[in-house]
Every structure is written in structure tokens, then in C-alpha cells.
Amino acid sequence: MDQKGYRRGSFQSSTSDEDMLEIAGASLDFSMADDDPPLDREMGGFSSYNGGGMNGTSTMMDFLEEPLPGVGTYEDFNTIDWVREKSRDRDRHREITSRSKESTWALIHSVSDAFSGWLLMLLIGLLAGSLAGLIDISAHWMTDLKEGVCLAGFWFNHEHCCWKSNTTFTDRDKCPEWKSWSQLILGHGEGAFAYILNYFMYVLWALLFSLLAVLLVKGFAPYACGSGIPEIKTILSGFIIRGYLGKWTLIIKTITLVLAVSSGLSLGKEGPLVHVACCCGNILCHLFTKYRKNEAKRREVLSAAAAAGVSVAFGAPIGGVLFSLEEVSYYFPLKTLWRSFFAALVAAFTLRSINPFGNSRLVLFYVEFHMPWHLLELVPFILLGIFGGLWGAFFIRSNIAWCRRRKTTKLGKYPVLEVFVVTAITAVLAFPNEYTRMSTSELISELFNDCGILDSSKLCEYVNDFNSTKGDDLPDRAAGPGVYTAMWQLALALIMKVFITIFTFGMKVPSGLFIPSMAVGAIAGRLLGVAMEQLAYYHHDWAIFSGWCSQGADCITPGLYAMVGAAACLGGVTRMTVSLVVIMFELTGGLEYIVPLMAAAMTSKWVADAIGREGIYDAHIRLNGYPFLEAKEEFSHKTLAMDVMRPRRNDPPLTVITQDSMTVEDVETIINETTYSGYPVVVSRESQRLVGFVLRRDLIISIENARKKQDGIVSTSIIYFTDHSPPLPPSSPSMLKLRSILDLSPFTVTDQTPMEIVVDIFRKLGLRQCLVTHNGKLLGIITKKDVLKHIAQLANQDPDSILFN
């Protein structure tokens, strides 16, 4: 129960989610500042029971017959009580159902309540899809702005600018309407000075975009930085982070995500789009009382919003639902599965209607392959899986080490300078190489591409020594000078991406990891694919090729290798398997490539798990000290509840409240002298027989409210948690009855309960705390923080890294 990292008496926001404190990699305010609760605000809460009084005084606890504002809500950086929230929702549903039989209006209310979930999913899908379309269009335009501007209209990107041009297909990127900065300023685009000017403008725009992004994040919404997925996972497990999904975070994240992607930093927009969609879900929840006042119901909505986020990020609605189920959600009932699918469907349909890329596709790197793969190609696919696993483990260790250094040294105090330096290095290194100069999404699209007859890319500059072709299928050909040049440039791009991404992920700008990871894998895959293609061309008589690859046949598809490599590296970093394969399948539209993708994804996960068990998101959760109890890991140690509970042998006795013998002053003293989030209520200090459990926040709000609204409540008033209160002498002060805020059924275990069972209870029921008894007497308490500290100790990790409860 020791929660020294809490802000005591912090009552500012319950449903507005507007308080902004910086968590990830920044200083936290753990001061014990006492704040008065705003009791006049609507903060929700249903009182479970209200007992009547016996002494006939008009000032008995009648004011608690109505739910008190704030009772039943949670403080910032606290964990919700899933059991209580679900119980409240069942009570609310039973009440609506019983009333629906009384009148037509009540029946209409019941139907609208049942339909509200689907309406909310529709709104989330529409808003998430619209924002994703806006981000895609803006990022595409601003990325091209670094290289030039369209004279026909400055708001056109390079591709859209050249649509109406009369240039030939091969010169489609050199239309007269699009001018590079050297052509605009100097009047010509050739020569050393023109190159230097274009170089300078590229770096200048990159620095401008990234600085604007970091200043907006630092000034208006500190929570808008990073990927957001580690925090979303923690929030979905029941943790409260006020402001993380608020409207300011949504606005600033949307704007700065466009700026960060356009700056050319090694990051993607796909991860942050999950955060954006969850912000949409949280804000829209406030339109519906059912979701506004119940934290558990709200988390069901956020699970569906996460699915919509991935759906618009990759154009993969089914992959989005599976991503939410496999990677981020803690509680995922069947009803949420259906609603997630509906939200993902609406979001994808909305984005398709906007058509941000002008090609009727939801993503820039959609690709279709036509040639089947051969069984022997599983060997290079598995090699790509091994590479992906090694890269994933290397990246996680390096990035966590760098982020820890950022948190523990002066580096964390200069986020603007860090972004400036990393952007400058990235832009200076990126411009000379055409494969790092282009946006990462365009790079992946280029690498996935299956070379056709009309492709003018360097990657498709083969020696054409054939007379005829069958449709678009070209035979394997000898690589020309353009391919060899591209291979060297891609090898340099691979080295740059591998190292620069380590320092980019975690900076104070929105930064996704999906696209950089896929880029690393796609480059490695394309290099291997071209190598295999040339091997098959020059040595088609080798035993490994002779059975299926004859001369002049189209045997190897380098683009397929790029796609498998992208899946392998993304799997190595995130440890996704099923959802990853489905996302990649939806990207390519080819059912026959599922086996190579599965082989690479599983190999990648096995290799990465052999080196380190945690994916990047779990590693960042642990780095930030969030109270996330991983449901996938088994607890196999033989310890008992008495080994983990507090108080320990040499600790002071457990702080308790008696049911009918403590005054208001006694309870206020306990509240002021301790920082615990709740207190066990016992019959008496001598018997220690358990009556129930009361939350600190509910106590403070109820006492404060009673002092204002109930006559005769003074410091010497007795507080009663019993069902019936004894008659009082006429001269004594009014009593305060708080039975309605008492949890009469707290979870209890005996001191001999194995911790294996206790951990399972915490995981599956989402408990905040569990009381420990011996022969019916209260012995101690186990909180979620105690369980996490115990697991950390057994894993030889620092137990004090768990900052919150």
C-alpha cells in the first residue's frame, strides 16, 4: 500500500482528461500538494447501497441518497477497480431493463442505450478515417515541399502537380509545372551550385518542420510525443493517465505528426495513428453517459479505437482488430471484437472515400505479386526471419539503453536541442542518397515493387536481352549498372536506418516504429532477393534451381523478399505474429504468400525471444515504471501471499479504520499522515475482523461534502460504517454515516495462498488490491504495485522501477 509517488488529494479532473503532466522521459510532479476537490463538478459514480438512520435526527446521512460528485472516481496515476466498474455497469443495465417495462419513454431509452455503443463506433470510425486522410495528404505535400514547389498551385504535391502534364511516362517526374528550389531561385537545376542549394533547402525545411513539432509538443501537449502504444497498453490495462487521451493531445499530435513525418526523420505515422484514434474514442465517449461514467466500459471503446487506428494506418481492418486483440488490449470480450471490426471497417471506408494517394488504395505501398514462390525459397525467407529477430533484439536493447540515458542524464533536459541535432544529422546524411532522401513510405513502395516493362527505377534497370514478353511477367534478367548502383545505395541506406532509428524513437516528437522497422527489413529483403535472382539467372543449372527455374523463366520476385523482410523486422521489434501476417497479407492482397510471411514472422519471434523476452512496447512500459501486469507470462515461483503482503515483520502495523468508534478528526489525521489510496475497515482494533474497504478519495470527498451540507458535523462527530447506528444523547454532535461508500465485498485471500494464484487473480479480475486474512482476522494487504515489485525482484530487476500503483 506504500504509494509515495502519488499526488495526494488531486481531484482536478475526472472525465475531462485535460490535466497534462509529462510522463515519458520527463520529470514528474510527485509533490504532496493538497488540493480542494471541486465538489460541484459532475464526476460520476453510483452508490451501491445506502442504509437508513436510527436516531431520527433530520441531519442524518440523507445527502448520500444521491450519488456524490467524485465518489467512485479515481485519482491520476492510479489503477481502476475492474470488478467494481463491471458491477456498477451491471446494476445500471438491470435498472434500465426493469424500467423499460414501465413506459414507452423508458423503452426508447433502453433501446437507445443498447444502440449507443454502435453509434459511438460509427463516430470513431468516421473521425479516425478523416484525420488519417488529412494526415496522409498533408504529410505527402510537406515531404515534397523540401525538394520543390508546384507552380500550378503550391498546395499540390509532386505527383498531383504532374498529373495534367503532357510529359511522357518515363519523364513523368520531370514535368514543367514542378520546380525544384534551385530552378525557382537560380533559374536552372544543373550544376554544383544548384545541387548545394537544393541540399541546403532540404536540410533547412527538415529542421524547420522538426523544430516546430518539438516546440508544439513541449509547449501545448507533452503527452503527444512518442508512439503512444506503450501508454495505450497501460491505460487499457486499467491505469489512469489524465490528459493522455484529451483534446489538446489529439490536436497537437495530429499537427506534429505531419511535421515529424515531413521532416524526414526515421519514424512513421502508423503507431501514433493508434494514439490519435484512441484520443478520438476517449473524447467521443463523453457524448454517452454509459461510457463517460464507467472506466471499464470506456476501455472497451478504446480497444475498438486502437483497431480503427491500425485499420487506417495500413488499410487493414482485419489486421487492426487482431492487432488490438494480440498486442494492446487487456480485456477483450466478444462484444468488443464485433464493435472493433465495425469501427475498423468504417474507418477504412472513410479513408477510402477520401482517397489520399489518388490511386484508390489506403496505403502508399500497396503491391500485387503475380508469380508463385517455390518451396526452396523458404530457406532465404527463414534467413530473413533470423535477420529480423537479430535486428529486433539489437534495436530494443540499444534504444532502451539510449532512452534510459536520456532519462537519467542532462540529455533529457534539452529535448529541442536533441531533436535539432538528430534532424540535422539525418537530413545531411539522407540527401546524397536518393533512397534515404525520399519518404520512408515511398522507399518501402519502391522496394516492394515488382519490376514491370515501363518501370524507370534504378532497381529495374536490367539488361533487356529478350524478344517478347507474356503480359507483364518478365523473365529473370542480368542486372544492369543501375541495379548495381542501387544495391550500393541501399546497403548504405540500410546502415543509416539501422543506427539513426535507435536515436530517433523516443524523442519529444510523435514517432512510430512500424515504418522504420519495415524499411530496414525491406532493404535487407530486396538485397537478398536481387542476389537470389542473379544467382538463379547465372546458375540456373545448379541442383537447387534445375527443377523449377529454367533459363528465360521468371523464378524470383525480389519485391516478395522485401515484403517478407519487412514483416520479419517488424515482428522482431514488436513480437507480433498473427496480426502482423494478416496486416501484410491485406497490404499485398495475395493469399498464396501467407506461408512465407508466417515462416519469417515466427522465426523472427523465436530468435528475438531467445535473446530477450520483451518487445519494444513492453520494454518501454518497464522503463517508464507503469504498473502493467503482463498476461502472457507465467508466474512459476513458489512464494506465498504472506511473503508479499504489507506490513512486513519490522514494519509499523497496518493502518485501519474502525466501523463505529473513530471521529471525523481521527479519520482526517490518518488521511493526512498517510498516502495510501484506501483503508481496510475493521470491527475494532482488538478483534481485527474485516468489515470492508474504503477508498481514500471517497472518504475525503464524503467528509468534505458532509461538512458543507449536513448540519452539526464537527471534528468530534463519530463516523459509522455500520448498517444501523445506535441512538445518541441529545447533547452529542451529529453522526456521519458512510456505509454507502464502503466496499462490503473486498477480495480476500489467506496468508497461505500461493502467489501463483494471487497473480492470476490480479491479472484476470484486474484488482487494485487484495486483503490478506488469517482465521478471519485481517493480517495485511497486497496491492498491484506489490505484485509487480515481487515479480521484478524474482526476475533480478530493480523493484523500485515500478513508480505507480
N, C-alpha and C positions, 0 to 999 in steps of 0.2 A: 504493500500500500504506500510505500515511500515514493512520493511523486514530487521531488524537489524541482523538477523542470516545469512546473505549472504556473500559469498566471492566476493567482488567487482572486476570486471574485470578479472574473472577467465576464461581464454579462452583455457586452455591447451588441452582439449580432447573433441572432438565432437562425433566421431564414433569409436574411438579405444577402449574406455571403459577401459583404463589402469590405470587411476588415482585411487589410493587406499587410502581412508580415513575411519577410523573406526567409525561406527555408533553405532551398538547395544551394549549398556552398556559400552561405552568407550568415551574418550574425543574427542570432535570435534574441528576442527580448524575454528573458526569464525572470524579470523583476517581479517581486511580490506586491504589486501595486493594488491597493483596494479601490475598487470602483463600485459606485452605487448602481444597482440594477435598474434599468428603465422599465418599471413595472407596468407602465401604461401601454407598452407595445404588444402587439399580437405575436406571441411566441409559441403558441400551440400547447398541446398536452391534454390528455384525457385522464381524469381522475378515476382510478379503478374502483374505489369504494369510499363511501362517506358515512361514518357512523353518527348517530344522533347523540344528544347530550342528556344528562340525568338531573342536573341541578336546577333546571328551569330558568336559568339566567338568560336574559334576552341577548346577551353578548357572547353566547357560546359560539362554537365554530360554524355558524351558519354561512359565513362568507366563503367557505370552502366547498359549498354545494355546487358552485360554478367552478370550472377549471381555472386555476390561477395562471395568468400570463407568465410563461417561463418555466413553470413546473413541468418536469418530464422532458426538458430540452437539455442540451449538452454544451459544455464549455469548449472553447477552441483547443485543439491538440488533445482531444480526448477520444475514447472509443465508445461507440454506441452499444447499447444493450439490445442485441438482436431479438432475444426471447421476449423482452418487454415490448419492443416495437411490433413484433408479429402478433403478440397477444392483443395489443391495442387495435391493430387493424382488424383482427377477427371480431372484437367487440363492436367496432364501428360497423362492420359488414352485417353482423347479426341485427344490430339496431335498425339499419336501413331496410333489411329484408323484412323484419317484423312490422315496420311502419308502412311498407309498401302495400300491405293488405287493408290499411285503414282508409286511404283516399286515393283518388286518381292522381292528384298532385304528388303524393308520396311515391306512387308507382312510377310516374315520369322521372322523379328524382332518382329512383333506384335504377332505372334504365340508363339515364344519363351518367350515373356513377359507374356502371358497368362498361359503358361505351367510352368513357373519358380516357382510358388507357390507350385505346386505338387512335383516338383523335390526337392525343399527345404524340404518339409515334409518327403520325402523318405530319404534324407540325415540325418535329425534329428532323424528319427526312427532307422536308422542303427547305428548311433553313440551312441544314448542313450541306445539302447539294448546291444551294445557291451560293453560299460562302466559298465552297470548294471551287465552283466555276469562276467566281470573282478572283480568287487567289491564283488559279491557273492562268487566266487571261492576263492579269497584272504582272505576274512573275515572268511570263513569256515575253511580254513587251519590254519590261525593265531590264531583262537579261540582254536583249538585243540592243538596248539603248547604250550599253557600254561600248559597242562597236560602231554604231552609226545611228542615223535617223532617216525616217521616211519623209520625202518632200511632199508626197501626195496627202499626207496627214500624219502629224507626229505621233498620233495615237496608234498607228499601225505597227505591228512588229515586222521583222524582215520578211517572213513567209507571206503574211497577208498583204504586205506592200507590193510584192511581185506577182500577185495573183492576176491582175489585169494587164500585166506587161506582155508585150508581143515577142519577148525573147524566146529562144529555142529551149527545149527541155534540158539540154546539157548546160546551158548558161542561165538556168532559172534563178540562181542565187546572185546573178550579176545584172539585175535589171536597172535601168537608168533612174527609176524613182527612188531607189535606196542609195544613200550616200554614206560612205564611211566618214569619220571625223576629219581625216586628212583631206579627202575630196572636198568636204564642206569648207574647211578653213584654208587649205593651200590651193585647191582647185585641181589637184591630181592625187592619185593614190599609189604611185610608184616611187621607188627610191628609198634611201636610208632615212632621210628626214621624215618622210611620210610614215614609215614604219615606227620610228621613235615617237612621233606624235600620237599615232593610234595606240601604242604601248602606254604612253603617259595618260591618255584619256581613259583607257581601260582600267588602269590602277586607280585613277582619280575617282571614277564612278564607283568602283568597288569599295573604296574607303568611305566615300560619302554615304552609300547605302548602309554599310555595316555600322558606321558611327551613329547614323540616325536611328538604326534599330536598337543599338545598345542604350542610347540615351533615352529613348522612349520607354524601354523596359525598366531601366533604372529609375526613371522619374515618375512613371504612372502605374506600372503593374509589374512588380518584381517577380510575381509568380508566372509571368508569360515566357520566362526563359526555359531553355532545355526542351526535351522531348515531351515531358508531361506524363508519359506512360508509367514510370515508377510511382508517381504520386497518385495517378488514377487507380492503379492496382491497390495502393494502400487505402485510398478513400473507399473503394468498393469492398474492401475487407472490413469496413466499419469505422475507419478513422475520420475525425473531423478536421478539415483544414479550411477555416473560414476564408473566403475570398479567392480560393484557388479556382473555383468554377464560377466566379462572379462576372458581371457585365463588363467591368473595366479590363479584366483579364482577357475576355473574349475580343473586345475591340482592339486592344493593343497587340494581342497575339496575332490576330488576322493581319494587321498592318505590318508588324515587324517580321512576320513570316515571309511576306512578299519581299521585303527589303533584304532579309538574310539570304534567301534563296537567290535573289538577283545579284547579290554581291559576289557570287562565285565561290563562296566558302564551301568546304567539303561537308555539306549537310543536305538533308532532304526535307520536304514538307509533309511526307506521309505520316510520320509519328505525331508531329504537332497537330495534324488534322484530326486525330483521335481526341486530343485535348480540346480542340475547337468544338467538335461535335458534342463532347460531354458538357462543355460550357453551355451550348445551346440547350441541351437536355435539362440541365440544372435550372437555367433561367426560365424555361417554359414550364417547369414543374410548379412554379409559383402561381400559375394560372388555375391550378387544380388543388383544392383543399386536401384531398386524399394524399397527394404526393408532397405538398408543401409541409404538412404537419407530421409526416412519418418518414424518418430517416431510412428505414429498411425498404419501404416502397420506392423511395427516391433512388436508392441504389439499383433497384431492378431497372428503372428507366435509364440510369447511367450505363448499365451493361448493354442495353439496346443501342444507346447513343454511340458507344465505342464501336459497335458493329457497323453503324452507319458511317462512322469516320473512316474505317478501313475500306468500306464499300466505295466511297468516293475517292479515296487515295489511290486505289488500284483498279477501280472499275470491277470489283469482285464482290458482289453481295453475299454469296455463299461463303466465300473465304472470310469475309468480315464477321459473319455470325460465328464461324468456327474459331476465328482469332479471339473474339470476345469470350467464348467458352473455354478455349485452351489456355489463353495467355493472361487475360486481365481479370476475369470475373471470379468472385469468391463464392457467391451464392447465385445459382443459375437454374431456377425452376423451369419446368416445361413451358409454362405460360410466357416466361421471358424469352425463351427460344423462338416462339411464334412471333412475338412482338419485335424481337431483334430482326428477324427475317423481313418483316413488313417494313420496318424503319430503313433497313439496308436497301430494300427494293425501291422505296420511294426516293431515297437519297440518290441512288444510281440513276433512276428515271429522270429526276430533276437535272442532274449533271448532264445526262444525255440530251435533254431538251435544250440546255444552254449551248452544248457542243463547243467547248472552249478551244479545241485544237482544229476545228473546221474539217475533221475527217470522219465524223460520226463515231469516233472512239472516245472512251472515257479516260484513256491514258496516252501519253506520248509514245510509249514503247510497246504498243500492241503489235504482235507479229504472228504470221501464219507460216508454218512449215509444211512442205508437201511430201518430202521424201521420208520413208520409214527408216528406222535405225536398226542396226544389226546387233545380235546377242553379244558378239565380241567387243562391241563398243562399251559394254558395261564396265570393262576394265578402266578405260580412261575416265568414265563417269565417276567410278569409285575413287580414282586418284583425285579428281576434283573435290569429292566429298572429304577426303583426307586433308587436302589443302584448306578447304573451308573450315574444318574443325580446328586445324592448327592456327589459322588466321584468327578465328573467333576467340580462342583461348588467349592468344598473344594480345589481341586488341583489348579484351576485358581486363587482363592484368595491367597492361600499360596505361589504359585510360583511367582505371581506378587509382593507380599509383599517382598519376598526374592530378586527378581531382582531389585526392587526399592531400597532396602537396598544396594545392590551391586553397583548401580549407584551413590548413594548419600553418601557413606561412603568410607573409605580407602580400603575396601574389593575389590573394582573394580580395584585398582592399582596393585593387586597381582594375576593375572589370573593363572599363573603357579602354585603358591602355593595352590590356591583353587582347581585346578584340581588334584594336588598331594594328598591333604588331602581327597577329596571326593572319589578318586580312591582307596586309601588305606583303608578307612572305608568300601567301597563297597566290595573290594576283601577279606578283613579279615572276614566280616560277611557272604560273599557268599560261601566260600569254604566248610565249615562244612555241608551245606545243599545241597544235590545233585540237588534240583530243582532251586536253585539260582546259583549253580556252572556252570550248562550248559548254553549255549547261550539262550537268550530270545526267539528267533525263534524256537529253539528246544523244549523249555518249552511249548510254545503255541502248537506246533505239538503234543507233548505228551498229553497235556490236551484235545485237540480236538479229539484225537484218540478214536475210538470205539473198545473196547477190543475184540480181536479175540482169537481163540484157542491157537495160537502159541505165543501170546504176553507174554514177560517175565518181563514187567514193574511191579513195586510195585503196581501201580494203578489198575493192572489187577489180583492181587493175591486174587482171590475169592475162596471160598470153593466149589470144584467141586463135587457135590453130584448127578450128573445126569448121565444117562447111555448112551444117544445118543443125537446127535445134528442134526438139519436140516441145512446143509450147514454151513455158518459162523454165523448164528443167534444163540446166546447163551441165555438161559433163565436167568432171574434175579436170582442172587445167593447171599448167605450170604457173607458179607465181611470177608476176612481173615486178619491175623495180618499185612500182607504187606500193605493192603488198609488203615488200621487204622494208621500205621506209616506214610504212605504217606499223610494222612489227616493232621496230626500234622505238618509235614514238610511244606505242602502247606500253612497252616494257618500262620506259621512263615514267609514263603516267601511272603505272601500277605502283612503282616505288614511291612516287609522290603521294598518291592516295592513301597507301598503307600507313604512312607516317603522319601526314598532316591531319588525317581524321582523328587520330589519338588526341591531338591538342585542341581540335575544334569542338568535339562533342562534350557538352558540359559548360560551355561558355555562357555568358549572360545574354544570349540571343536565342530565339527559337531554333532548335536544331534536331532534326530527325536523323535516325541512323539507318533506316531501311535502304535509302538510295545510295549512300556511300558504300555500304556493305555489298549491295548488288553490283555496284560499279567495279569494285575490286574483284569480285568473283567473275563478272562478265569479261573483264580484260584477261584474267588468267584463262578462262574458258576459251575465249577467241584465239589466244596464242596457241593453246593446246590443239584446238580444232584445226587451225591452219597447218600446224605441224603434222597432225594426223592426215590431213588432206594431201599434203605434199608427199608424205610417206607412201600413201596409197597410190598416188599418181606415178611416182618413180619406181616403186617396188610392188606393183600390183601382182607380181608373180610369187611373192612371198606366201608362205603357208597360211599366215593369218588372214591374208586378203584374197587368196586364189579362189576360195569357194564362193565368194559373194561380191567381189569387186573386180569386174573385168575392165580392160582398158576402154576408155571412152564413156564409162558409166558415171553417173552422179552418185557416189557412195557416201561421202562425208559431208555433213552440213555444219560448217563452223559456227553458225548462229545458234544451233541447238546446244553446242558445247558452252557457248557464252551464257545461255539461259540456265543450263544445269549448274554452271559455276556460280552464277548469281544466287541461285537457290541454296547452294552449298554454303556460301559465305554468310548469307543472311541467317541460315539455320545455325551456323556455328556461333554467331554472335547472340542471337535471341533464344536459341534452343527450341524454336517452333518446329513442328513436324507436319501434322495433318493439315493445319490451316495454311502453312507455307506451301505445301504441294498443291492444294486447291487454289490458292491465290495465283500461283504460277500457271496452273492449268487454265484458269479463267483468263489470264493475260494472253495466252497463246491460242486458245480455242482448239487445241489438239489433244484428243483423248489418248492417242497412242503414245504420247511422251510422258505419261504418268509414271511408268516404271523407272525410266532414268532419273526422274525427279525424286521419286521415293528412295531409290538407291543412294543418291547423293545426299539427300536430307538426313537419312538415318545414319549413314557413315559419318557425316559431319557431326551429328549429335553425339554418337558414340566416342569419336575421337576427342571432341571438346569436353565431354563429361569425364573422360579418363584423366584429363589434365586439371579440370576444375569444375565443380558441380553446378555453379551458379551461372545463369545467363546474365546479360548486361543489365537488365532491369532489376533483377533480384540483387545484383551486386550494388547497384546504386541505392536501392532501398536500405540495404545494410549499412552502406556508407553514411547515409543521412540519419540513421538511427530510428527509422519508422517502426512502429510495432506491428509488423506483418508476420503472421504465423503461417508459414508455407504448408499448404495442404498436401503437397506431393511427396514430402519427405517423411520417412518412417522414424518414429521415436523408439529406439531399441535398448535403452538403458534401464537398469533395474534399480530405480530410486522410488521413494515413497513420497506421499503428499507432505508428511511431517519434515522431510528433508528440504522442502522448498518453501513451505509456508512461513509467514511472518506473524508474530515476532519469533526470532531465534532465541537460543538459550540465554545469551547475555544481553538481549535487547530489553528495553522497557516494555511493560505489559501492553497488550492490545488496547487501543482507545475505543471505548464502547459508550453507548448512551443507554440509560435505563428507561424502562417503559412508563414509569409513573412517579419518579422521585427527583427528577432534575428540573431546575428552574431555567427560565429563558437565559439568565445571566450565565449559568453553568454551561449551557449548550453553546452560547456565543463565545465563551472563553475557549472551549475545545476547538471551535471553528477557527478562531484567531491564532491559536497556538500550534495548529497542525495544518498540513497542506494536503491531506487525504481527500479523495473525491467522494468518499462515502463512509458511513459508520454502521457497524452492527448494533442492533437494539436488543438488549437482554432483559430478563425479568428483574434481576438485581445483580449487583457486583459480586455478591456472595455465591449465588446459585450459578451464574453464567449460562443459564438456559436461554437458548436463542429464540427471539420473537420474530425478527425480520431484519431488513437492511434499508437504510435511508440515505439518499444521495445528499451530499454537501450543498449542491446548488439548490435543490428543492427546499432544504432547511432554511438557507439564507433568505430565499425569496418569500417563503411562507411566514417566517418571523417578521421580516420587514413589512410585508403586507398586513399582518395582524396588528402590528404597532400602529399602522396608519388607519386601518378600517375598523378595528374592533376596540371598543371602549374597555378600559380597565386593564389592558395588557401592559405590564411593567416588568422590570428585571426579575422581580421575585415571583412572577406567575409560574405555576407548575405546568410543565409540558407533559401531556398524556398521549401515549400511543395505543392505549387500550380501547376496547370496544365500548365499554361503559365506564364513565368516570364517577367517582364517589361524590356524595353531596359535600359541599364546602360550608364552613361557618360564614355568616353574613359579613364579617369584617375582613375576610381574606380576599386577595386580589383575584380577578377573573383567571380561569384556567385556559390554557391553549391546547386544543385537541388537534393533533396532526396525524391521526391514523390514516387519513386518505393518501398521504404521500409515502406511507410505509409499504415496502415490498414484503408481503407476508409469505412469499414462497421463494426465498433466495436459494440458489443452488448450493447444496452442501455435500461434502464427501467426508469420510472418516480419515483419521490420521494415517491409517494403514493402507489407503487406496494407492495402488501403483501409479506412478506418474504417467505411465503409458496411457492409462485410462483417462487421467486428468487432462492430458494434452489433447486426446481425442475429443473430450467434452468441449474444451475451449475451441477447437477447430470447427467441429460440426454444429455447435449451438451458437458460436460467436459470443461467448461470455466475456464480460468485463472483469468479473471477479467471482471467486468461489470460496465459500466459508468452510473451514475445517473443524470438525467436532470430534469429541471422544466421549462415548457413552451419553450422548445427548447434550454435552456441555461444549460451549464454544472454546476452541483452542487457538485458532488463528485464521489467517486469510491468505489466499493465493490470488494475485492479480495477473492479468495478461503479461504485464511487464516482468513479473517474477518468473513466469514460464519461459519467456524469451531469454531472460538473463541466464536461467538454468540451462537452456539448450545451448546458449553461446559458451557457457563455461565448459560444458561437456565436449564441445567442438574445439576447445582450446582457443576460443576467441575472447575479445575483451567484453565482459558483461556490461561495462559502463557505456558501451557504444549504443545501447538502447536508450534513447533520450526521452521517449514519450511513453505514456501508458495507453 
